[in-house]
Amino acid sequence: VALGRRKEYGAMVMDELMTKFGAGTVPHFFVVETLGKLASENVYGVVPRVKDALTRMLPVMAGIKHDNLKWAFCSCLAKFCDAILDYVANMDKADDKSITFEMYYG
């Protein structure tokens, strides 16, 4: 995650983490925790890719049995929400100006 703090590497780190998160499979605890930490540290590299992460996270949430992994998912989702709020609030610093709250609504 230290590498992901730099704006130019956030997208690369996010893409690599998503390879560890296969569609339809419950990922390892630390993959989910790292996604959340990356969202906190590198808002501008993560938010454009949050929708892909959510499409992989939401279907597997019902299959999570362990409390620590449930906590990791909840924490990660909260950090995604904070990152989206920060991204939209500071749109002047963002590369992709097309991202809005409406993209994540519904």
N, C-alpha and C positions, 0 to 999 in steps of 0.2 A: 504494500500500500504506500510505502514511502515514495516509490517512483511515481505512483498515481497522483501525488500531490501537485506535481507540475502540470500545468494546464495542457501542454502539448502531448503528455503521455496518458492522460486520463482515459481517453477513448480506447487506446491500445490495451490498457490494463482491464478496462471494462469488457472489451471483446474477448480477451483471454479468460477472464473469469466466467464468461457466459459459455465457453467451451467446456467448462467443468460442471455446467448446469444443464444436463441433457433434458430435452423436452419429455415430460411425463415421468421423470424420475426425481425422487427427493434428494436434494444435494446434501453434501456434508455440511455440518454446522459451521465450520470456519469459512466455507465459500459464501454462505449467506451473511455471516458476520462481516466478512471483508467487503462484500457489496455495499452494505450499509455504511461502513467506515469510509469507503471510497466516495459514496454519495455526500458524506459530510465534508470531506476534505477537498473534493474536486467537483463542485457543482456543475461547472460549464462543460466538463468532459463526460459527465454521467447523465445528466437530464435528457439530452437528445436520444439516449439509449434506454431510458427507463421503461418505455412502452414494451420493448422486447423482453426486458427482465420480468415485467409484470405478466406478460403472456405465458411465461414459463413458470412463474411462481404461483399464480392463482389456481391453476388446475390441480396442483399437488398439495395444496394446503389441507385438504380434507384427509389426506393420507398421513399426516404427521402425527406420530404417537408420543414422542418424547417431549417433555416440557421444556427442556433446554433448546430444542430446535423450534418449538412454538415461539419461545421468547425471541430467538434469533430472527425469525420471520417477522414478528411484530415490530421489533426494533428496526429492522431493515426497511419495512414499509413506512414507519414513522420518519426515518431519515430520508427516504425518497420524497415524502411529502414536504419535509423541510427544504430539501434541495430544490424542488419545483417552485415553492414559494419564493425562495431566494433568487432563483434564476429569473422568474417573471418580474420580481420587484427590482432587479438590477439589469434590466434588458439592455441597457446601454453598453454593458460589458460583454454581452453574449454574442456569440458568432452567428447562431441561428435565431433570427428575429421572428420566425414563424411559430415558435413554440408559445402556446397560451394555456391557460387553465382548462379551456374547453377540450383540449386534446386528451385530457385525462379524466374527463367527466363522463360518467355513465358507462 
